[in-house]
Amino acid sequence: MAPRARAARAAGSATGNGTPMAGSPAVTGGPAVAGPADSAARPRLTRGKVLRAALEFVDANGLAALSMHKLGAELGVQGMSLYSHVASKDALLDGIVEAMTWEAGMPPADGADWRDALRHVAREIRGVILRHPAAAPLLVSRPVMPTRRLEQVDAYRRLLVREGFTEDRA
């Protein structure tokens, strides 16, 4: 390949006139095709990493700014690749609720006074809201009940029943 053609290809130009090709690093901000070396440089995404990044994005930019495209750019991938980890933007929003739920701790160990336990859950929820004020509306607006939240609710219910509350009151 001639030096000029090599330089044009390296610059992402099809014609050598300096105009980047669609999909080139100059247009996308990253390699057009990920190869073995590219995957070694970028950490592998997981659902957990995507959800954590989404929560951090909302913390920094607000809920209205969140899009799959922008989140993908934050993670150094194309927005479409996120669909391997979440089915839709709605699923991403539900996942943000799940990520926030994991930040709230379980009730204190057995033997704790029920009043202290309820104060504990209130402090935990308040802490999550204070850490993530832009994402906090999702806690009450999303029709999702992550498994972790069910485990927390059940642990508090068991504690209240053990303290003498009826199932209905607990």
C-alpha positions in Angstrom: 0.0 0.0 0.0 1.4 3.4 -0.9 2.4 5.8 1.9 -0.4 8.2 1.0 -3.0 5.5 1.0 -1.7 4.2 4.4 -1.9 7.7 5.9 -5.4 8.2 4.5 -6.6 4.9 5.9 -5.0 5.6 9.3 -6.8 9.0 9.3 -10.1 7.2 8.6 -10.4 8.6 5.0 -11.7 6.5 2.1 -10.4 8.9 -0.5 -7.3 10.3 1.1 -8.8 13.8 1.1 -9.0 13.9 4.9 -12.8 13.3 5.0 -13.4 10.6 7.6 -15.4 7.5 6.7 -18.5 6.7 8.6 -17.6 4.3 11.4 -14.0 5.5 11.5 -12.3 6.4 14.7 -12.5 10.1 13.8 -16.3 9.8 13.6 -17.1 7.4 16.3 -14.4 8.2 18.8 -13.2 4.6 18.8 -12.2 1.8 16.5 -14.5 1.0 13.7 -14.1 -2.8 14.3 -13.1 -4.2 17.7 -10.3 -6.7 17.4 -8.5 -8.8 20.0 -6.3 -5.9 21.0 -9.3 -3.6 21.4 -11.1 -6.0 23.7 -8.0 -6.4 25.9 -7.8 -2.6 26.4 -11.5 -2.2 27.3 -12.9 -4.0 30.4 -15.7 -6.4 29.6 -19.1 -5.0 30.3 -21.5 -6.8 32.7 -25.1 -6.0 33.6 -23.9 -4.7 37.0 -21.3 -2.4 35.4 -23.9 -1.0 33.0 -26.4 -0.4 35.8 -23.7 1.2 38.0 -22.6 3.4 35.1 -26.2 4.4 34.5 -26.7 5.4 38.1 -23.4 7.4 38.0 -24.5 9.1 34.7 -27.8 10.1 36.2 -26.0 11.4 39.3 -23.8 13.6 37.1 -26.2 14.6 34.4 -29.8 14.1 35.5 -32.4 11.6 34.6 -33.6 13.5 31.5 -30.1 13.3 30.0 -29.9 9.5 30.1 -30.0 7.7 26.8 -28.5 4.4 25.6 -26.3 6.3 23.2 -24.9 8.7 25.9 -24.4 5.8 28.4 -22.6 3.8 25.7 -20.3 6.7 25.0 -19.6 7.0 28.7 -18.7 3.3 28.7 -16.6 3.5 25.5 -19.0 1.4 23.5 -21.8 1.9 21.0 -25.2 2.4 22.6 -26.6 -0.6 20.8 -24.2 -2.9 22.6 -25.9 -2.1 25.9 -28.9 -4.1 24.8 -26.9 -7.2 25.4 -27.2 -6.3 29.1 -30.5 -4.6 29.4 -33.5 -5.2 27.1 -34.7 -1.6 26.8 -34.4 1.8 28.3 -37.2 0.9 30.7 -35.2 -2.1 31.8 -32.3 0.2 32.4 -34.4 2.5 34.6 -35.6 -0.6 36.5 -32.0 -1.6 36.8 -31.1 1.7 38.3 -33.7 1.1 41.0 -32.1 -2.3 41.6 -28.6 -0.7 41.9 -30.0 1.8 44.5 -31.7 -1.0 46.4 -28.4 -2.9 46.8 -27.0 0.2 48.5 -29.6 0.0 51.3 -28.5 -2.5 53.9 -30.4 -5.3 55.5 -31.9 -4.9 59.0 -29.7 -5.2 62.0 -28.9 -8.7 63.2 -31.4 -10.7 65.3 -32.1 -9.3 68.6 -32.4 -5.7 67.5 -35.3 -3.7 68.8 -38.0 -3.2 66.2 -37.9 0.6 66.6 -34.2 0.6 66.0 -34.7 -1.6 63.0 -37.3 0.8 61.5 -35.0 3.8 62.2 -32.2 1.8 60.4 -34.3 1.3 57.3 -35.3 4.9 57.3 -31.7 6.0 57.5 -30.7 3.6 54.7 -33.4 4.8 52.4 -32.6 8.4 53.2 -28.9 7.8 52.5 -29.7 6.3 49.1 -31.9 9.3 48.3 -29.2 11.8 49.4 -26.5 10.0 47.4 -28.7 9.9 44.3 -31.2 12.7 44.3 -31.6 12.8 40.5 -32.4 9.1 40.4 -34.5 9.0 43.6 -37.8 9.6 41.8 -37.3 6.2 40.2 -37.7 4.5 43.6 -41.4 5.4 43.6 -42.2 5.7 40.0 -40.9 2.4 38.6 -43.2 -0.6 38.8 -40.3 -2.9 39.8 -39.7 -4.8 43.0 -36.1 -6.1 42.8 -35.4 -9.4 44.5 -33.1 -7.5 46.9 -35.9 -5.2 48.0 -38.2 -8.2 48.6 -35.5 -9.8 50.8 -35.2 -6.6 52.8 -38.9 -6.2 53.2 -39.2 -9.8 54.3 -36.4 -9.5 56.8 -38.1 -6.4 58.4 -41.4 -8.3 58.4 -39.9 -11.3 60.2 -38.3 -9.0 62.7 -41.6 -7.3 63.4 -43.5 -10.6 63.7 -40.8 -11.9 66.1 -41.4 -8.7 68.2 -45.1 -9.5 68.5 -46.7 -7.7 65.5 -49.4 -9.6 63.6 -48.6 -10.5 60.0 -51.0 -7.8 58.8 -49.5 -5.1 61.0 -46.0 -6.1 60.1 
